[in-house]
Amino acid sequence: CCLIFILLWLFWGGKAYRNSSEGMAPTILKGEKIIVDKRYYKTNTPRLGDVIVFDYPTDPNKTWIKRVIAIENENIESKNKTIYVNGQPVSESYVQYSDPTMTSSKDNFGPLTVPKDSVFVMGDNRDRSIDSRDFGFIQTAAIRGKAQYIYKSDDKNRIGMEIK
């Protein structure tokens, strides 16, 4: 049943990717394999909260997985680990900190305005993520697709889990 679903998904525009870092934990764990909808952004624009796969800015042969935190023309800033978009705090139930009491220069930034045809991305595991705080904005043309499901995990309960 699941194998048939995966094969059909891949046939109609899905692609499999492996997460190779801790930066998206707890949403996507290191080593988990996910299905990505490559066609999603052909008819949709990125939105706050979307988990995307994109070409790494300095090496387009590498793909990375992060969450969209702000889209074009939005203002983003962080104050003491709280993200603000257009002056409003963002509710982020998915965020994890390795040490919530630890402070980093990455915990405070901005305000920044996201340029046209770009997004600002961050990992859910904020203390262990390399993201737009390090490499800047991601051009929407570099987005490969939207993460949809986990299809392989050491934790059998996570297989088939929708990525939100």
N, C-alpha and C positions, 0 to 999 in steps of 0.2 A: 504494500500500500504506500508506504513512505517513499520507497525507491521509485515507484511509478510517478508519484507527485514530483519528486526531485528531477527526474528525467524530463517530464513534461515542462517543468519550470525552466530548465536549462534550454530546452528546445525553443521556447517562446520568449527568449530575451533575458533569462536569468544567467548569472555567472557565479561560480563558487570562489570564495576568497578565504584565506587563512589569516587569523589575527595573530600577529607575532609579537605583540607587546602587552604590557599591563595597563596601558593608557586608557582603555575603555572599560576596565573593570568597575563595577560589578556587572555592567550590561552585557559585555562580551569579554570572556576570559581569555587569557593568553593560551594559544593553541587551538581555540575553537574555530570551526569552519562555518562560514555563513553563506547564505544565498543572497545575491544582490540583484535588484531589478535594474538592468542596464537601460531600459526604455523609459523609466519613470520620468526623468527630467527632460525628455523630448516634448512632453505635453504639460509638465508641471514645473513650477519654480521652487527652489529650496525654501523651506520654512523653518522657523525656530523649532528646534528639537529634532529635526531630521538627522538620522545617522547616515552618513554618506561615505562612499569610497571614492578617493580622488588620487590623482597623480601627485606625488610628492614634489613640491616646488623646485627643488634643486636637482632632482633626478626623476624624470618622467617614467623611467623603467620600474620605479617602485610605487606601489599603491599603499595608501594609508586609510585608516578608518577613524573618523572623529564625528562629533555632534555639531550641528550648525547652532551657533549661539546668537548670531546677528546676520542680517542680510543687507543688501545694498541700501545706502542712504540712511541706515540706522546708526545711532550713536551708542557706543558700548564703552563701559568702564567697569573696573572692579575696585571695591573698597573693602579691605579686610575680608577677602574671600567671598564677598557677596557681589554677584554680577548684576549690573544695571543696564537695561536697554532703553534708550530714550528717556532716561531718568527714573524708570520704574524697576524695582527689584524683580529678578526673574526667579520664579519658583522652580527649583531643580531637585526633585526628589531622588533622581538617579545619581547624584554626585556623591563621590566617596573621597575622603581625605585619609591618607596614610596616618597622619598625625594632625588632628584638627588644631592643636595648640601651636604647631610649627608655623612660622611665618616665612614667606619667601618673597623675593622681589616680584615674582609672577602673581602674587595675591593682590597687588595694587597696580593698576595701569589705567591709562586713558585720562579723559575721554578721547575716543577715536571714532572717526566717521568711516563706515564701510564704503569703499568706492563702488561705482557702477559695475555691474556684472561680476561681483565678488561676494564672498561670505567670510565670516569669522568663525573658526572652528576651535573646539576644545575637547579634550578627552574627559570622560566621566571620572576617572581617577586623577583628580587635579594635581596631586603632588607627584605623580609618576608619569605625567603626560607631556610630550613634546607636541606643541600645537601652534595656533596662530599667535600666541604670546611669544613664541620663539621665531617662527618663520614668516609671520605676517599673514595677509589675506590670501584666500584661495580664489582663483578665477573660476567662475562657474563653468567655463569651457573645460576645466581640468577635472570636473566631477564625472566619475565613471558610472555612478548609480546610487540607488537608495538601498541600504541594508534592510532585509526583510525578516529572515529566519535563521536560527542556529540549526544546522543540520548534523553537526558532529561535535561531541563534547565528551570529556571523561565522565561528566555527571549526566547520567542517562535521563534525569528529570529535566534537563535543559534542552534536550533534543526536540526540535519542533517549536521552540519558544519564539514568539514574535518579538522582534527588536523594536522597542519603543523608546 
